[in-house]
């Protein structure tokens, strides 16, 4: 009986350690931060990023008083790890929303297609009002590579 309790406790502890909680994320130390700024006039971008770099993506503000938000609908998480939620910014001078920002970290060499859509979150079926897409290639930027 004691053996069963001990095994159950060990299995429970191991499961908690393996699962962790959603906020447990490996601490990343980027050797550079790069910016990728979208505009509705230029919604498709091809971008090159170094390995172990932070990529700060900025999306244009939604139309004023529209209630629309940007959502991420595509990313190769094996190449680019999202470092936090997509955050809507506040407009400078009040009134409406500002640009939305999300940060990624380049984990390994490869390619990721980042896809974002602007939607009205209260609709039953979300229709994309705008789209932004970046093909990001992570390259080895070390000397001699």
N, C-alpha and C positions, 0 to 999 in steps of 0.2 A: 504494500500500500504506500509506504513512504517512497519507494522507487518510482511509482506512478506519479505521485505528486511532484517529485523532483523533476521528472522528465517533462511533465506538463508545464511546470514553471519555466524550465529551460527552453522549451519550444515557444512558449509565450514571449519570453524575453528575446529570443532569437528573431521571432517574427516582428516584434516591435523595432528591433535594431535594424533589420533588413528593410522594413517598410519605411521607417522614419516618418516624418511628417512632411506635408507639402512645402513648407518653408525651408526644409533642409536642402540646400543647394551648395555644391562644392564652391569654395571661394576661388574666384578666378582673378588672376593678376595679368591684365592686358599690358602688353608692352607699347601699345599705341591705341588711340581712339580716332576713328574716322567717322565722317558724317555722310549721310545719304539723304538728301532733301528732295522730296517729290513736289511737283506742282501739277495742277490739273492740265496745264499746257504741255507738260512732259511726264506722262504717267508711266512710261516704259523706259527702264534704265538697265544697262549692262554695267556691272561694277566688279572691280577686282579688289580683294581684301587680303592682307597678310594673315598668316597663321598666328593664333593667340592674340588677336586684336579684338577690340570692342567696336561694334558698328552701331552708331546712333542714327536711327531712322526717324525722319520727321515727315509727317503727312499734312497736307493743307487743311485749314479749318473747314468744317462743314458750313453750308449756307446758314446765315444768321436765322435764329428762331425756327430752324427746321427740325430740331430734336434728333438729327441724324448722328451716327457714330461710326467710326472706322472699326472694322473687325479684321483679324488675321485669318485668312482661309487657306494659306499654303506656306510651308517651310519644311526643309529637310533638316530635322532636328539633330541628325547625326553630324551635320556639318556646322550649322549655326544653332547655338543654344540660346533660347530666349531668356533674358536676365531679369524679367519682371513683367508685369502686365502692361498692355498698351494703355497709355494714359492720355486722356483728353486734356489739353491745355486751356488756360484762361486767356481770353483776348486782352491785349494791352489796351487800357483805357475803358475797360468794362464792355458790356454788350456782346453777347454771343460767345462762342467757344474759340479758342486759339488752336494752333497746330497740335496734333497728337504726336506723341513720341513713344518709341519702344527701343530697347537696347538688346543687341544680340552679341554673342561671343563666338569667335571662330574656333571650333574645336579641332577640326582636322581638314586636310586637303580635300577638295571636292567642289561640288556645285549645289547651290540651293536656289530655288525660285521662290522669292518672297511675294506673296499675293495678299493684297488688302482690298476690301470692298467697303464702300460707304452705304450704310443701310439705315432704315428707320426701325428701331428696335421694337416698336409697339405693334408692328404689322404681323399677322399670322404667318405669312410667307414673305420672308425678307427678299426684296428685289434690290439688286445692286444699282445704286444711283450714280456711282462713279467707281472706277477701279484704278489701282496702281500696282505695278509689277516690276520687280527687279530680279534679274538673273545675276546672282552673286557667285563669283568664282573665288575660292580660297586658295591662294598660292603660297608656296614656300618662299618667303622673302629674305631668308638668311643668306649672307654672302657665300658664294661658291656653290649655291644650289642650282 
